[in-house]
Amino acid sequence: MSALVGDIWQWFDAVFIQQFNYWVALGFIAQAMFTMRFLVQWLASEKAGRSVVPVAFWFFSIAGGFLLFIYAIQRQDPVFIAGQGLGLLIYARNLVLIRREKAT
C-alpha cells in the first residue's frame, strides 16, 4: 500500500509540482475564466433548485469532460486535469438536480 501511495505522490509531484511555471499559471487562470461560465450557471441552478439548461447539455458536458480528463491525465497536464475534474463534478451535480426535480 505504501508503494502505491509513493507512486501516486511521485506522479502528483511530476505533474503538478515539477511542471509548474508561468505558462502553467497562465493556463490555470485561463481555465478559471473558462470555468466561470459553468460556475455562474451552476449557482443559478442551485438558486432555482433546478437545472436551467437542457438535459442533453449535461450529458454532452460529461462525455466531453470525461474524454478531456482522460486526455489530460495521459498528457500529464495539471491545468486540464484540475479544470476538467472540477467540471465533471459540476455536470454530475446538475444531473442530480434534474433527477430530484423529476422525482417531485
Long-range contacts (C-beta under 8 A, 24 or more apart in sequence): 11-76, 14-76, 15-76, 15-77, 15-78, 15-81, 16-78, 19-76, 19-78, 20-78, 24-78, 24-79, 27-77, 27-79, 28-78, 28-79, 28-82, 28-83, 30-79, 31-79, 31-80, 31-82, 31-83, 34-83, 35-83, 35-86, 35-87, 38-87, 38-90, 39-90, 42-90, 42-93, 42-94, 45-94, 45-97, 46-97, 49-97, 49-101, 50-97, 50-98, 50-101, 51-94, 51-95, 51-97, 51-98, 51-101, 53-94, 55-95, 55-98, 58-91, 58-94, 58-95, 58-98, 59-95, 61-87, 61-91, 62-88, 62-91, 62-92, 62-95, 65-91
